[in-house]
């Protein structure tokens, strides 16, 4: 299975492509899409979309693993990230990719095995799991690779379905 992990943003979008077969990872490609501060936001979004289309075309992933959006203190930044996520999802769905979304606890659990792991632990385990000499930079790229690892490890498990609707049909029992 070829997985494209994405750490969404609008200034820096980390991405990483991994092959996962027989419990083994092969790093295919990784990097970051960047947009310049001061560039009109619609142009930034257009650049993100165009770059994501090129990454998908070049690497031919089967699935997109992306971090779920959560708001902390800055709602304006969150809204801009949500808009960037929208064009990333559009590029993925237009290419026919299956989309899976994971929250930070699921990523920590999927990579480190502990949902309260520190970011440094996740980054180091990502490096170790993939057999890399150093943690990829920028951090957004390492995060994207961690998202791809998470999908490989937990995409079909109960952990992967924690906040996702069940794929099993609903059974209705009468007489209860």
Residue frames as a rotation matrix with the C-alpha (Angstrom) as fourth column:
UNK 1
0.592 0.806 0.000 0.00
0.806 -0.592 0.000 0.00
0.000 0.000 -1.000 0.00
UNK 2
-0.551 -0.712 0.435 1.33
0.703 -0.677 -0.218 3.45
0.450 0.186 0.874 -0.87
UNK 3
0.428 0.663 -0.615 0.39
0.901 -0.370 0.228 6.11
-0.076 -0.651 -0.755 1.68
UNK 4
-0.298 -0.412 0.861 0.66
0.404 -0.872 -0.277 9.89
0.865 0.265 0.427 1.39
UNK 5
0.070 0.250 -0.966 0.85
0.988 -0.149 0.033 11.53
-0.136 -0.957 -0.257 4.81
UNK 6
-0.108 -0.018 0.994 0.00
0.416 -0.909 0.029 15.22
0.903 0.416 0.105 5.05
UNK 7
-0.319 0.036 -0.947 0.54
0.878 -0.366 -0.309 17.66
-0.358 -0.930 0.085 7.90
UNK 8
0.277 0.539 0.796 -1.82
0.864 -0.502 0.040 20.46
0.421 0.676 -0.604 6.81
UNK 9
-0.130 -0.263 -0.956 -1.06
0.583 -0.800 0.141 24.15
-0.802 -0.539 0.257 7.06
UNK 10
0.877 0.385 0.287 -0.85
0.448 -0.443 -0.777 27.11
-0.172 0.810 -0.561 4.72
UNK 11
0.613 -0.762 -0.208 2.68
-0.757 -0.642 0.122 28.42
-0.227 0.082 -0.970 5.26
UNK 12
-0.617 -0.765 -0.186 4.27
-0.785 0.615 0.076 24.95
0.056 0.192 -0.980 5.42
UNK 13
0.654 0.754 0.057 2.54
-0.750 0.657 -0.073 21.72
-0.093 0.005 0.996 4.42
UNK 14
-0.446 -0.815 0.370 4.56
-0.754 0.565 0.334 18.66
-0.482 -0.130 -0.867 5.28
UNK 15
0.693 0.641 -0.329 4.13
-0.720 0.593 -0.360 15.60
-0.036 0.487 0.873 3.10
UNK 16
-0.474 -0.835 0.279 5.63
-0.783 0.544 0.301 12.13
-0.403 -0.076 -0.912 2.93
UNK 17
0.513 0.587 -0.626 5.03
-0.811 0.571 -0.130 9.06
0.281 0.574 0.769 0.79
UNK 18
-0.452 -0.600 0.660 5.66
-0.772 0.634 0.049 5.57
-0.448 -0.487 -0.750 2.15
UNK 19
0.003 0.409 -0.913 5.18
-0.570 0.750 0.334 2.08
0.821 0.519 0.235 0.80
UNK 20
-0.301 -0.012 0.954 3.98
-0.897 0.344 -0.278 -0.40
-0.325 -0.939 -0.114 3.42
UNK 21
0.418 0.379 -0.826 4.10
-0.645 0.764 0.024 -4.11
0.640 0.522 0.564 2.63
UNK 22
0.454 -0.177 -0.873 4.44
0.387 0.922 0.014 -7.12
0.803 -0.344 0.487 4.91
UNK 23
0.877 0.023 -0.480 4.98
0.466 -0.284 0.838 -4.89
-0.117 -0.959 -0.259 7.96
UNK 24
-0.202 -0.976 -0.078 7.88
0.853 -0.214 0.476 -3.07
-0.481 0.030 0.876 6.28
UNK 25
0.750 0.389 -0.534 8.19
0.167 -0.894 -0.416 0.55
-0.639 0.223 -0.736 5.28
UNK 26
-0.224 -0.773 0.593 9.98
0.965 -0.090 0.247 1.96
-0.137 0.628 0.766 2.27
UNK 27
0.051 0.167 -0.985 10.41
0.164 -0.974 -0.156 5.72
-0.985 -0.154 -0.077 2.07
UNK 28
0.319 0.161 0.934 9.37
0.933 0.120 -0.339 6.85
-0.167 0.980 -0.112 -1.41
UNK 29
-0.392 -0.364 0.845 9.61
0.525 -0.843 -0.119 10.64
0.755 0.397 0.522 -1.15
UNK 30
0.349 0.551 -0.758 9.00
0.928 -0.316 0.198 13.49
-0.130 -0.772 -0.622 1.27
UNK 31
-0.687 -0.552 0.472 9.21
0.605 -0.795 -0.049 17.24
0.402 0.252 0.880 1.54
UNK 32
-0.258 0.595 -0.761 7.24
0.618 -0.504 -0.603 20.39
-0.743 -0.626 -0.238 2.22
UNK 33
0.032 0.366 0.930 5.08
0.830 -0.528 0.180 22.74
0.557 0.766 -0.321 0.22
UNK 34
-0.415 -0.193 -0.889 5.79
0.739 -0.641 -0.206 26.31
-0.530 -0.743 0.409 1.30
UNK 35
0.390 0.517 0.762 4.04
0.791 -0.612 0.011 29.56
0.472 0.598 -0.647 0.61
UNK 36
-0.654 -0.724 0.220 5.47
0.565 -0.661 -0.494 33.02
0.503 -0.199 0.841 1.14
UNK 37
-0.100 0.539 -0.836 4.10
0.825 -0.426 -0.373 35.28
-0.557 -0.727 -0.402 3.85
UNK 38
-0.416 -0.002 -0.909 2.56
-0.169 -0.982 0.079 38.38
-0.894 0.186 0.408 2.33
UNK 39
-0.986 0.160 -0.047 1.32
-0.004 0.259 0.966 36.51
0.167 0.953 -0.254 -0.75
UNK 40
-0.301 0.944 0.136 -2.43
-0.939 -0.319 0.132 37.00
0.168 -0.088 0.982 -1.20
UNK 41
-0.356 0.149 0.923 -4.19
-0.565 0.752 -0.339 34.09
-0.744 -0.642 -0.184 0.48
UNK 42
0.748 0.662 0.040 -6.03
-0.368 0.464 -0.806 32.91
-0.552 0.588 0.591 -2.67
UNK 43
0.476 -0.665 -0.575 -2.66
-0.717 0.084 -0.692 32.62
0.509 0.742 -0.437 -4.45
UNK 44
-0.510 -0.638 0.577 -1.26
-0.856 0.445 -0.264 30.62
-0.088 -0.628 -0.773 -1.53
UNK 45
0.109 0.663 0.741 -4.20
-0.418 0.706 -0.571 28.23
-0.902 -0.248 0.354 -1.72
UNK 46
0.871 0.182 -0.456 -3.78
-0.486 0.196 -0.852 27.88
-0.065 0.964 0.259 -5.48
UNK 47
-0.023 -0.972 -0.233 -0.08
-0.881 0.130 -0.456 27.06
0.473 0.194 -0.859 -5.02
UNK 48
-0.464 -0.087 0.882 -0.88
-0.698 0.649 -0.303 24.42
-0.546 -0.756 -0.362 -2.38
UNK 49
0.540 0.779 0.319 -3.46
-0.344 0.549 -0.762 22.80
-0.769 0.301 0.564 -4.64
UNK 50
0.754 -0.288 -0.590 -1.18
-0.602 0.053 -0.797 22.77
0.261 0.956 -0.133 -7.70
UNK 51
-0.322 -0.937 0.133 1.78
-0.900 0.260 -0.349 21.37
0.292 -0.232 -0.928 -5.75
UNK 52
-0.257 0.290 0.922 -0.39
-0.575 0.721 -0.387 18.66
-0.777 -0.629 -0.019 -4.15
UNK 53
0.829 0.544 -0.130 -1.70
-0.400 0.414 -0.817 17.60
-0.391 0.729 0.561 -7.55
UNK 54
0.385 -0.773 -0.504 1.92
-0.737 0.072 -0.672 17.26
0.556 0.630 -0.542 -8.77
UNK 55
-0.520 -0.562 0.643 2.94
-0.845 0.446 -0.294 15.23
-0.122 -0.696 -0.707 -5.70
UNK 56
0.190 0.689 0.699 -0.01
-0.417 0.702 -0.578 12.88
-0.889 -0.182 0.421 -6.16
UNK 57
0.884 0.141 -0.446 0.66
-0.467 0.197 -0.862 12.53
-0.034 0.970 0.240 -9.89
UNK 58
0.084 -0.967 -0.242 4.36
-0.840 0.062 -0.539 11.83
0.536 0.248 -0.807 -9.36
UNK 59
-0.724 -0.484 0.491 3.98
-0.689 0.522 -0.502 9.34
-0.014 -0.702 -0.712 -6.47
UNK 60
-0.248 0.718 -0.650 0.62
-0.482 0.490 0.726 7.68
0.840 0.493 0.225 -7.20
UNK 61
-0.921 -0.051 0.385 -0.46
-0.378 0.350 -0.857 6.99
-0.091 -0.935 -0.342 -3.60
UNK 62
-0.576 0.757 -0.309 -3.54
0.434 0.603 0.669 4.91
0.693 0.251 -0.676 -2.81
UNK 63
0.457 0.695 -0.555 -4.51
0.831 -0.111 0.545 6.63
0.318 -0.710 -0.628 0.43
UNK 64
-0.186 -0.414 0.891 -4.12
-0.063 -0.900 -0.431 10.05
0.981 -0.137 0.141 2.03
UNK 65
0.195 0.158 -0.968 -3.52
0.933 0.274 0.233 10.15
0.302 -0.949 -0.094 5.79
UNK 66
-0.279 -0.198 0.940 -4.09
0.150 -0.976 -0.161 13.63
0.949 0.096 0.302 7.20
UNK 67
-0.875 -0.047 -0.482 -4.22
0.485 -0.079 -0.871 15.18
0.003 -0.996 0.092 10.63
UNK 68
0.195 0.979 0.054 -7.67
0.919 -0.201 0.338 16.25
0.341 -0.016 -0.940 11.78
UNK 69
-0.372 -0.246 0.895 -8.05
0.102 -0.969 -0.224 19.94
0.923 0.008 0.386 12.37
UNK 70
0.269 0.456 -0.848 -8.35
0.943 0.053 0.328 21.10
0.194 -0.888 -0.416 15.94
UNK 71
0.383 -0.044 0.923 -8.59
0.089 -0.992 -0.084 24.66
0.920 0.115 -0.376 17.18
UNK 72
-0.233 -0.460 -0.856 -6.46
0.951 0.074 -0.299 25.97
0.201 -0.885 0.421 20.01
UNK 73
-0.229 0.097 -0.969 -6.12
0.588 -0.780 -0.216 29.68
-0.776 -0.619 0.122 20.74
UNK 74
-0.654 -0.145 -0.742 -5.97
-0.345 -0.816 0.463 31.30
-0.673 0.559 0.484 17.31
UNK 75
0.162 0.844 0.511 -9.26
0.288 0.455 -0.843 30.77
-0.944 0.284 -0.169 15.48
UNK 76
0.641 0.046 -0.766 -8.16
-0.606 -0.582 -0.542 32.89
-0.471 0.812 -0.345 12.48
UNK 77
-0.454 -0.857 -0.243 -5.16
-0.869 0.367 0.331 30.66
-0.195 0.362 -0.912 11.83
UNK 78
-0.588 0.297 0.752 -7.42
0.028 0.937 -0.348 27.61
-0.808 -0.183 -0.559 12.25
UNK 79
0.548 0.828 -0.116 -9.80
-0.039 -0.113 -0.993 28.91
-0.835 0.549 -0.030 9.61
UNK 80
0.350 -0.505 -0.789 -6.94
-0.924 -0.327 -0.200 29.47
-0.157 0.799 -0.581 7.16
UNK 81
-0.749 -0.593 0.295 -5.59
-0.561 0.805 0.192 25.97
-0.352 -0.022 -0.936 7.84
UNK 82
-0.122 0.799 0.589 -9.11
0.136 0.602 -0.787 24.61
-0.983 -0.016 -0.182 7.28
UNK 83
0.705 0.353 -0.615 -9.19
-0.496 -0.375 -0.783 26.29
-0.507 0.857 -0.090 3.87
UNK 84
-0.208 -0.865 -0.458 -5.82
-0.978 0.183 0.098 24.77
-0.001 0.468 -0.884 2.98
UNK 85
-0.675 0.043 0.737 -7.06
-0.196 0.952 -0.235 21.33
-0.711 -0.303 -0.634 4.16
UNK 86
0.387 0.922 0.021 -10.01
-0.156 0.088 -0.984 21.77
-0.909 0.378 0.178 1.82
UNK 87
0.561 -0.208 -0.801 -7.85
-0.827 -0.167 -0.536 22.12
-0.022 0.964 -0.266 -1.28
UNK 88
-0.618 -0.775 0.133 -5.62
-0.779 0.626 0.033 19.24
-0.109 -0.083 -0.991 -0.12
UNK 89
-0.387 0.580 0.717 -8.70
-0.031 0.769 -0.638 17.05
-0.921 -0.269 -0.280 0.27
UNK 90
0.635 0.611 -0.474 -10.01
-0.448 -0.209 -0.869 18.21
-0.630 0.764 0.141 -3.10
UNK 91
0.005 -0.724 -0.690 -6.76
-0.991 0.089 -0.101 17.21
0.134 0.684 -0.717 -4.84
UNK 92
-0.810 -0.340 0.478 -6.83
-0.466 0.868 -0.173 13.82
-0.356 -0.363 -0.861 -3.08
UNK 93
-0.077 0.863 0.499 -10.45
0.019 0.501 -0.865 13.02
-0.997 -0.058 -0.055 -3.86
UNK 94
0.591 0.238 -0.771 -10.11
-0.710 -0.300 -0.637 14.16
-0.383 0.924 -0.009 -7.48
UNK 95
-0.314 -0.802 -0.508 -7.24
-0.913 0.402 -0.071 11.66
0.261 0.442 -0.858 -7.79
UNK 96
0.405 0.611 -0.680 -9.41
-0.413 0.786 0.461 8.90
0.816 0.094 0.571 -6.33
UNK 97
-0.681 -0.716 -0.156 -7.47
-0.143 0.340 -0.930 8.51
0.718 -0.610 -0.334 -3.08
UNK 98
0.382 0.648 -0.659 -9.06
0.646 0.322 0.692 7.06
0.661 -0.690 -0.296 0.02
UNK 99
-0.167 -0.394 0.904 -8.86
-0.342 -0.836 -0.428 9.65
0.925 -0.381 0.005 2.80
UNK 100
0.343 0.188 -0.920 -8.19
0.771 0.503 0.391 8.83
0.537 -0.843 0.028 6.46
UNK 101
0.164 -0.228 0.960 -7.96
-0.328 -0.930 -0.165 11.41
0.930 -0.288 -0.227 9.21
UNK 102
0.163 -0.221 -0.961 -6.29
0.797 0.604 -0.004 11.03
0.582 -0.765 0.275 12.59
UNK 103
0.908 0.104 0.406 -6.14
-0.145 -0.831 0.537 13.19
0.394 -0.546 -0.740 15.69
UNK 104
0.131 -0.959 0.251 -2.84
-0.776 -0.257 -0.576 13.85
0.617 -0.120 -0.778 17.50
UNK 105
0.084 -0.066 0.994 -3.49
-0.850 0.517 0.106 11.19
-0.521 -0.854 -0.012 20.15
UNK 106
0.899 0.279 0.337 -4.04
-0.069 0.851 -0.521 8.57
-0.433 0.445 0.784 17.45
UNK 107
0.686 -0.716 -0.132 -0.77
-0.283 -0.095 -0.954 9.59
0.670 0.692 -0.268 15.76
UNK 108
-0.079 -0.721 0.689 1.16
-0.974 -0.092 -0.208 9.34
0.214 -0.687 -0.694 19.02
UNK 109
0.328 0.298 0.896 -0.42
-0.569 0.820 -0.064 5.95
-0.754 -0.489 0.439 19.72
UNK 110
0.986 0.162 0.049 0.21
-0.052 0.567 -0.822 4.73
-0.161 0.808 0.567 16.17
UNK 111
0.520 -0.853 -0.032 3.89
-0.293 -0.143 -0.945 5.71
0.802 0.501 -0.325 16.09
UNK 112
-0.412 -0.727 0.549 5.09
-0.730 -0.096 -0.676 5.51
0.545 -0.680 -0.491 19.70
UNK 113
-0.359 0.368 -0.858 2.44
0.392 0.894 0.219 3.24
0.847 -0.257 -0.465 21.23
UNK 114
-0.411 0.187 -0.892 1.52
0.870 -0.213 -0.446 5.86
-0.273 -0.959 -0.075 23.84
UNK 115
0.255 0.695 0.672 -1.14
0.877 -0.459 0.142 8.52
0.407 0.553 -0.727 23.25
UNK 116
0.977 0.053 -0.208 0.51
0.151 -0.857 0.492 11.08
-0.152 -0.512 -0.845 25.54
UNK 117
0.200 -0.960 0.194 3.98
0.954 0.236 0.187 10.84
-0.225 0.148 0.963 23.97
UNK 118
0.204 -0.267 -0.942 5.98
0.032 -0.960 0.279 14.02
-0.978 -0.087 -0.187 23.50
UNK 119
0.904 0.154 -0.398 6.50
-0.351 -0.263 -0.899 15.44
-0.243 0.953 -0.184 20.02
UNK 120
0.025 -0.982 -0.189 10.25
-0.998 -0.034 0.048 14.65
-0.053 0.187 -0.981 20.21
UNK 121
-0.392 -0.103 0.914 9.43
-0.313 0.949 -0.028 10.99
-0.865 -0.297 -0.404 20.93
UNK 122
0.641 0.700 0.315 7.14
0.121 0.313 -0.942 10.81
-0.758 0.642 0.116 17.90
UNK 123
0.747 -0.401 -0.531 9.77
-0.665 -0.458 -0.590 12.38
-0.006 0.794 -0.608 15.67
UNK 124
-0.306 -0.921 0.241 12.53
-0.913 0.356 0.199 10.06
-0.269 -0.159 -0.950 16.90
UNK 125
-0.180 0.311 0.933 10.34
-0.026 0.947 -0.320 6.95
-0.983 -0.082 -0.162 16.52
UNK 126
0.871 0.447 -0.206 9.44
-0.171 -0.118 -0.978 8.09
-0.461 0.887 -0.026 13.00
UNK 127
0.286 -0.867 -0.407 13.15
-0.955 -0.226 -0.191 8.27
0.073 0.443 -0.893 12.20
UNK 128
-0.525 -0.508 0.683 13.81
-0.638 0.766 0.079 4.84
-0.563 -0.394 -0.727 13.73
UNK 129
0.240 0.724 0.647 10.82
0.012 0.664 -0.748 3.11
-0.971 0.187 0.151 12.10
UNK 130
0.967 0.189 -0.169 11.81
-0.141 -0.152 -0.978 4.43
-0.211 0.970 -0.120 8.68
UNK 131
0.484 -0.851 0.203 15.54
0.789 0.525 0.319 3.78
-0.379 0.006 0.926 9.14
UNK 132
0.765 -0.179 0.618 16.51
0.259 -0.794 -0.550 7.40
0.589 0.581 -0.561 8.46
UNK 133
-0.231 -0.948 -0.219 19.81
0.751 -0.030 -0.660 8.90
0.619 -0.317 0.719 9.58
UNK 134
-0.974 -0.040 -0.225 18.11
0.179 -0.746 -0.641 11.98
-0.143 -0.665 0.733 10.96
UNK 135
-0.095 0.983 -0.157 14.63
0.643 -0.060 -0.763 13.36
-0.760 -0.173 -0.627 11.58
UNK 136
-0.250 0.041 0.967 13.37
0.918 -0.306 0.251 15.00
0.306 0.951 0.039 8.36
UNK 137
-0.498 0.059 -0.865 13.13
0.371 -0.887 -0.274 18.78
-0.784 -0.458 0.420 8.37
UNK 138
-0.532 0.120 0.838 11.05
-0.664 -0.672 -0.326 20.83
0.525 -0.730 0.437 8.61
UNK 139
-0.852 0.228 0.472 9.13
-0.295 0.535 -0.792 19.29
-0.433 -0.814 -0.388 11.52
UNK 140
0.113 0.960 -0.255 5.97
-0.807 -0.061 -0.587 19.37
-0.579 0.272 0.768 9.37
UNK 141
0.051 -0.177 -0.983 7.59
-0.828 0.542 -0.140 16.80
0.558 0.821 -0.119 7.06
UNK 142
-0.919 -0.376 -0.115 8.40
-0.228 0.748 -0.624 14.47
0.320 -0.547 -0.773 9.97
UNK 143
-0.523 0.810 0.266 4.80
-0.462 -0.007 -0.887 14.90
-0.716 -0.587 0.378 11.16
UNK 144
0.253 0.609 -0.752 3.51
-0.965 0.099 -0.244 13.95
-0.074 0.787 0.613 7.71
UNK 145
-0.396 -0.470 -0.789 5.61
-0.514 0.825 -0.234 10.77
0.761 0.313 -0.568 7.72
UNK 146
-0.960 0.106 0.259 4.25
-0.199 0.394 -0.897 9.99
-0.197 -0.913 -0.357 11.20
UNK 147
-0.069 0.992 -0.105 0.73
-0.779 -0.120 -0.615 10.31
-0.623 0.039 0.781 9.79
UNK 148
0.162 0.061 -0.985 1.57
-0.844 0.526 -0.106 7.83
0.512 0.848 0.137 7.03
UNK 149
-0.822 -0.488 -0.294 3.01
-0.237 0.762 -0.602 5.41
0.518 -0.425 -0.742 9.60
UNK 150
-0.678 0.636 0.368 -0.12
-0.490 -0.018 -0.871 5.82
-0.548 -0.772 0.324 11.71
UNK 151
0.261 0.828 -0.497 -2.35
-0.953 0.139 -0.268 4.83
-0.153 0.543 0.826 8.83
UNK 152
-0.139 -0.381 -0.914 -0.25
-0.556 0.794 -0.246 1.75
0.820 0.474 -0.322 8.12
UNK 153
-0.935 -0.342 -0.096 -0.27
-0.105 0.523 -0.846 0.70
0.340 -0.780 -0.525 11.77
UNK 154
-0.777 0.627 -0.054 -3.83
0.161 0.115 -0.980 1.51
-0.608 -0.771 -0.190 12.76
UNK 155
-0.768 0.466 -0.439 -5.88
-0.640 -0.545 0.542 2.27
0.013 0.697 0.717 9.65
UNK 156
-0.236 0.697 -0.677 -7.84
-0.326 0.600 0.731 -0.96
0.915 0.394 0.086 9.86
UNK 157
-0.700 -0.094 -0.708 -7.80
0.549 0.564 -0.617 -1.37
0.457 -0.821 -0.343 13.64
UNK 158
0.350 0.835 -0.425 -10.16
0.916 -0.209 0.343 -0.18
0.198 -0.509 -0.838 16.35
UNK 159
-0.153 -0.480 -0.864 -7.75
0.614 -0.731 0.298 2.67
-0.774 -0.485 0.407 17.11
UNK 160
-0.951 -0.257 0.174 -8.06
0.283 -0.487 0.826 3.89
-0.128 0.834 0.536 13.54
UNK 161
-0.367 0.890 0.270 -11.82
0.518 -0.045 0.854 3.96
0.773 0.453 -0.444 13.77
UNK 162
-0.556 0.123 -0.822 -12.03
0.798 -0.199 -0.569 5.88
-0.233 -0.972 0.012 17.06
UNK 163
-0.266 0.412 -0.871 -13.81
-0.046 -0.908 -0.416 9.02
-0.963 -0.071 0.261 15.81
UNK 164
-0.808 0.048 -0.587 -14.60
-0.589 -0.097 0.802 7.65
-0.018 0.994 0.107 12.39
UNK 165
0.247 0.964 0.102 -17.96
-0.942 0.263 -0.209 6.18
-0.228 -0.045 0.973 11.42
UNK 166
-0.143 -0.231 0.962 -18.12
-0.198 0.959 0.201 2.42
-0.970 -0.161 -0.183 11.35
UNK 167
-0.625 -0.129 -0.770 -17.66
-0.776 -0.006 0.631 0.82
-0.087 0.992 -0.096 7.93
UNK 168
-0.939 0.336 0.067 -19.93
0.334 0.942 -0.033 -2.04
-0.074 -0.008 -0.997 8.94
UNK 169
-0.449 0.846 0.286 -23.61
-0.053 -0.344 0.937 -1.85
0.892 0.406 0.200 8.01
UNK 170
-0.642 0.333 0.690 -25.97
-0.766 -0.292 -0.572 -0.99
0.010 -0.897 0.443 10.82
UNK 171
-0.739 0.435 -0.515 -27.89
0.296 0.896 0.332 -4.01
0.606 0.092 -0.790 12.09
UNK 172
-0.427 0.697 0.576 -31.36
-0.842 -0.539 0.029 -3.37
0.331 -0.472 0.817 13.35
UNK 173
-0.908 0.145 -0.393 -32.71
0.257 0.934 -0.249 -5.94
0.331 -0.327 -0.885 15.77
UNK 174
-0.210 0.924 0.318 -36.42
-0.516 -0.382 0.767 -6.10
0.830 -0.003 0.557 16.36
UNK 175
0.522 0.593 -0.613 -38.17
0.180 0.625 0.759 -7.13
0.833 -0.507 0.220 19.51
UNK 176
-0.432 -0.693 -0.578 -35.88
0.771 0.049 -0.635 -5.49
0.468 -0.720 0.513 22.03
